[in-house]
């Protein structure tokens, strides 16, 4: 047992700095790094390690446990597939031996130690010349991005586990006497890192896939709300909103612009439209994925986790028999597994008739029966894809509707005809049954900043101003305007769900506002009815506790 625990401690404390896979550095092929001293000697070396740090960050949309720990088991998302994970059972499934929690903890500390590696070696005699800036500015910017990612990792650790070990130095040997730092101190350091970093992170990301100044300042505003300083949160929101580089998308653009069923909101999430370089000036941070000679072979798991099992939808033909007519296609997002889906409350919180955020272009509520030619649109693989199987009594062009008349509950093994957000959908153009998607993933955008601003205004006793800020978001999607009398913390959380579904880390938002237990129990009927107060914080992984050989490491209450 102790041998395994020492290995776990090593995984937590010693970083393996992975080579990056972002689009504009695919041809650089930076080496894997086991020792910072081997590469952190000049500007190019620091860029390679920083690229590795961002590669770790995008695991948030790469690996299923990182996705579900942030997005599932909340008010607007519940399990729709019976698996051996926390979020459909909670109770005994949520425990210190859960492997997904351990891997998430290790991942976050791997990023922290990688950032600390950059900071530690930056104080040596380094040749910072290179790129398009001065040596001094190169150093400041690289340090700023490292500190911002460190803050981002601690943000999730503190929301997920409360008091966690805080280390700001490079750990070069196994440490067995960690202490849990009070969460207030952790958050104070997060704010300190973000305030310093926002000075030097550029308005436009230093490379595609990296954080912008607007993302850093938005994270700072969120953290000030977390520590109940809405006036500071409002200030930092305005720094982003008043920056002319960042603008809400209010007009159709880019790929699929001619689709009459599209919308400015929906356009942002179509492959080829997600990035600032592609015309999306609303985004602040986008995770990059690229299928390029299999160099990024794993891709992301968002589509597999959230796209529905539409190929299993059954309809009754005119002969009274059941048929499964829908085939996998590129346009439908390939093969989904619908591990988790919007709750019934989430779906019905929209004005389904008028709100662009709930229309089929971006929120799947129906399918159209298609010919083989239509199903092959965008397909580049060998052979051809089959057309939909047309049941007796149906014709090409007929609509197959999703259903959400009853809540998803634990009595359902899976509901393939349940609606789903299309923000995460995608597949390989040559393999519609691929396990992964290579669509870029929007992580932060300006709408989040507006909604944080509205929350700050509400907390400052300005519900009218908060309504005005929210109406800027709602007007873009043809949702009806609201007044100050409508505004409450719950309404703001409702609006965040409508606008940021599958983008914001919903569990973090609900924990930040003290609403996770209440709202999950109220709206999530597949797991929410079984949660307990102890589940508000995750249990510390048992391997972490066992690895702390020379000092007791207390567990969270309830385990």
Phi, psi and omega in degrees: 000316182290330176297316177297318183295320177297323177296318179298318178300319180297320179297323181290321193262334183250119184279143165252107188277110189277150176291145185278162182228021181287153195302316187275008175231019182298330184271001181277332176048056178295145185285157168296151188232126174253346180216126181299327182296341182283341185226335186276068181241341181208178184303315182297323177296317178294323177296321180295318180290321177298322177298320176296323178296317177292328175299319175297319182300323184285358171301341178302338176237010184260314188250139190299323183292326178291326178292307187291324180298340181255331191249334186260167179069041182226192183287328186254359178220133178223162178297145176226030183198121186283106181228169181272062176234177184298319205278353174257346183236326188051239179033243184286344180290329178272101186209163184297346180267003182297124185291325181296321178294319178298314182294326177293315177302312180299317181300315183293319178286334173296318176296318181298314181290330175295315177298318179295329176297314178300314183295317182298310185285343180293341182274359176276180180282097187246141171274102184270006182285145180145171179066210185248015183230176180285157177305318180298314181292326176301313181297313182298318181293316180296317177297321180297316180293322177296317180292325178293318178292323175300316178297320180298319178293316179294329176304310183289322177300314183292319176296321188279323187236354181080236178294125179222157178300133178249119177230132181244014180231160179288123176269111186258003176212168181291128180250130185238018181227043180295148172240149176278120179277136178307140185300330179297323178289322178299314181291327175298320178291322177303312180297317180300315179297314183292321179298318179291317186295322186297341178293329192242347174287129186288157178302315172262136185306143182296331170215153178304131181100352179264170182287141172265167174303320181297323178294315180299316181290328176292318175298323178295316177300316178300318183292326176293326173295322180299322181264017174062048172235072185295333179295319176292322177299316180298318179301313184285329173299317181293330177299325180280310185297325182273002175276117186296347179288338184249124183219141174296143177278112182240358179232153175296147180199166167069208182295149180065017182298335182274355179292114185294343181268359183281181180204159176304319179298310183293328181302327186300334189257004178277138181303127186103353181239356192285335191262156179300322180294345180260007177105001181266088184278002178275334186285146180246337180200126181231127175281134186261136174222138185212120173276100185222097183053035177063017179292334177244055193300331185279323181067201179248163183253011184297315183293315179301321185284329190241339177287141186288161173279059189296336179290350178256004178293130180252144173229158180261121178285172180295346178270004179084359181267159179268141181226151173244091192277335193277135181253157174295135174219166175295313184297330180274357175097012179073211185270109174266158177240355176043052177301321174216153190220163175299141174289162177302320177300316181302312181299313187278357175285343177277154161280094190295340181277322191245330187288120181301334182289348181246010181275159190300338179299330184228346179226105191289116174236354180200164176229152177250130176295131190232159177281170176298319179300316179294321181293337181273001179301122179086353183279132182240005182282180179285154181068210180214158178275148180285155171285166177296148177277119187268112180291156174306133181092354179247161177225160172305134181098346178292156182260133171255117186268142168286167183229139177213036183287336177231153179298150166288128179229175180293347178284347179265131173286317177190143178244097184291339183263020179278142177297158178207154175288141180262009181297327184262356188291155180161162180199178172285135180293344180255356183211095185287354177253017180298147179287339186236162175242150178245020174287138174297151185239119175291125179257319178220143174213171190298331178302324176299317180298317177300318182288327172294321177298316178300320179295318178298316179298317178298316181293337177272008178078031181237065184296329178295315177295322178298319178297320179297320179294316179295324181295333175299320178289314184293323181299323180302328184252016177062028173274148184294147181290157178242166178242172179302329180293339180278343193275128172212171177298320179295322178296319179298320177294323175300315183292323176299322178296315181296320185275321193245019179308129182069005176252298177294149173279092194301322179300320180296318179298315182289325176292319179301322184266002180071024187245003187298308185296312183299309187283325178293318178295326183283319191251340184260107185265004176240076181120324183298330180284351182251357181289154176236166181303326181299334184287354178300320171251142175289153172289143174294131179306135183298325179298327177293316179297315181294330181287341180276074195291332189249008176207136177300139179241101188294143177276157173294154182300141173105353180238000000 
